[in-house]
């Protein structure tokens, strides 16, 4: 169906002896906000890698944005996919400023040998304004806090003007305030840009409550999928994480796990 932006059919991915995905099938419709949760090593990042055209399938098929992924077309499809990784440690001596980092997102569209024009700078500046970083455009990238770095990473992805946004543990290693701010920012961007979003996390407290659907992963398989209200129960989460977990709604209406 044209409305299905992602169709994964029986995907099997292996890294040497370790099988990262074991016959995973998943469909994501245009405009959905899907949260993918599970313990470390569940295959969540590998799933994003496959969607981004970088995973080598042993078995199965993957269709993204209307095209089946092949070894030859991953690069062209990635121009339409924005990817936000975990916060990276940056050398404070790195001689590159915030605006230049965000422009990297445009080079993926332009190619390395084309210089950005006025419209490209306008797109970059608009992305910086959207993530609240316009006042730090000339700041060296190594002089930013973790939360600021992640805002720049999101702006770089938005500079591609993507149709699909993939976020891999975007709040990991951030303090509570920065986590909360990034979650609010991601939800706002999803809505204002009419994106299709996949949000991966191992931390239930960092799962946006506005997810249309959640996918539970464990040991390389999809262990369950459905609405947050259906799946995020004490019993399901305790079995997913192999430990007692109780879901508590905080005053911020964010699901928080309480380990007993």
N, C-alpha and C positions, 0 to 999 in steps of 0.2 A: 504493500500500500504506500502511496505517496506520502501519507502522513507519518510514516515510520522512518525517522531519521537514522536510527540504529537498529540493525537486525543481526544478531549474533546467533549462529546455528551450530550447536555441538562443537564449540571451539575447544581444542586441546593444545596446550602450550607447555613445553618442557624446557628447563634450564639444566643441561647435563642430565644427571640422574633424577633431578627433582621435577615432578610434574606440578606446574603452577596453576593450570586450569584443567579441569577434568570434565570435558563434555558440557561446557557452559552454553546455555541458550538464553538470550535476553532480547527484548524489543523495547525501544524507547520512542515515544511519539513526539512529534514537533511541539515545542513549547513546554514539555514536561520538566519538572525539577525533581531529579531522582537522587536520593541519598543512598550511598553504598557503604554499609557498615559491617564490621566484623573484627576479630582479633588480628594481631600482627601475623603475617604469613598466610592470610586467608586467600590471597590472589587478587585483592582489590586493585593494587597498582598495575598488575599484569593486565587486568581487564581494561583499564584506561589505556595502557600501552597498545593493546590490540585495536581499540577504537581509534587511536591516533595513527594507525598504520605502521607501527614500529614492531609489533609482535610477530614472530614467525610461527605460523600455525602448523602443527603436525597433522591435525584433522580439522574439519569443519569449514564454514564459510562466514565471512563478515561483510555486511553491506552498510556503508556509512554515506549519508547524504546522497543516496540514490545510486551509489557505485559500489560494486564488489571490490574489495581490496585485493590487489595483486602486488607482486614485488616491484612493478613498474609505476604504479599510480599513487603510492603512498604520499610522495612529496607534494603532488598537486592537490590532494585532498587535505593535507595538513595546513594549506593556506587558508582553509575555511574553518579550521578548528583552533580555538584558543586553549592553550594548556598552561595551567598554573601549578608549579611544583611546590614542594615543601620549602620553607624558609632556608636559604643557604647562607653559610658564613662567608662574608665578603672581606677581602683584605682592604683595610682602610687606606692603603697606599694606591689602590687601583685608580688610575687617572681617567675616570669616566663619570659623567654627571647623570642625574636622574633623567633629564630629557633625552640624552643620548641612548640610555638603556631602553627607554620606551620606544624610541625610533627603530630599535632592532626588530620590533614587531612589524614595521613597515617594510624593512628589507626583505622579509620573507615573502612579501607580495611583489616588491619591485625587482628583486634579484640583486646580487651583490654589486653589479657593475652599473646600476642606474642610480643617479643621485636623487634624493628626495626633493620634491617641489613644494610650492606653497601649500597645496592641498594636503600633502603628507604632514607638514608641520601643524596644520590646522587640526587634522585628525589626532595627532599626538597630544596637542595641547587640550583638546576636548576630552581625551581619555584621562589626562592628568587632572583636569578639573573635576571630572566625574568621581575620581577616587580620592579627591581632597588633597592633592599634592601639588597644586599650581604654585604654591608659595615656596616650594623647594626644588624647582626645576633645575637650578644650577648647583645644587648640593652634590658633592662627591658621593657616589653610591655607597662607599664604604663607611660613611659617616651617619648612616641612618639606623634607626631602631629596627627591631624585628618586624613590628607592625607596619612601619613605613616601608620597609623592604617589600613586604607582601603587597602593599598597595601599589608599589611600582611594578611588581610582577603581574598584578591584575591589569594594570594600565597597559603594559606591554602586550598582553594577550588581546586586550580590547583594540589596540592599534591595528590589529589584523582585520578588524571588523568581522569577527567570526559569526558563524551561524550556530556553532556548537561550542560550549565552554566546559572544559574538563578541569576539575580542581582536585589535586592529590594531597590530602592532609594539609590544607592551606592554613590551618590554625595551630599546627604542631609547633611546640617550643615557644609559643607566645604566652604572655601573662593573661589573666582572666579578662582584663579590660580590653586588651588588644584582640583577643579571641572574639569577644562580644561585638566589637566594632567591625571586624572583618566579616562576621556572619551577617550583620545588618547590611553591610556594603554589598555582599554577594547577592542577597535577596533583592536589594534595590536594583542592582544591575540586571539581574535575571528578568525582572518585571519591566524595567524601562527600555531595555534593548530587545525585548521579546526573544530571548535566547532559549535554547534547549540546554539544560545544565546537568552534569553528573558531578556529584560532590562526594568524594571518598574520605572516610575517617574511621579510625579505630575507637575514637572517643565519643561515646553517646552524648555527652554534654555539649559536643560541638556539632551536633546534627541539627541543621535548621528546621524549625518547627513548621515551616511553610512547604516542606517537601510534599509533592503530590504522591510520591510513592517511595518506599524504602525497599532495598534489596539487602538481604542478610547473606553474608558469605563466610564460609568456613572450610578450611582444608581444600581449597581449589574448586569448590562447587557452590552453586547458589542454593542456599539452605532454606530460603523462603523469600517471598516478595508479596507486597500488598500495601495497603494504606498504613500510615504510621499508627493509627488507632487500633488497627487489627493486629499488627505484628509486634509493636513495642510493648509487650507484656512482661511481667516479672518472670514467668515460666520460660517464654521464648528466649529472653536475654540471658537468663541463668544457664540455659543449655548452650546457647551460642558461645558464651565466654567461659563455660565450665567452672562457674563460681556463682554464689548467690548474688543476684543483682536486683535491686528494687527501683522502679521508675518513680521518681518524685517530680511533680510539677513545681518549679520554683516560681517566685514572684515575677520573674522575667518570662514566664511561660516557656521555659526551655527545659527539655528532658535532661535530668541529671541522674547518673547512676550512683547509688549509695551502696558501697560494699559492706556486707554484714560480717 
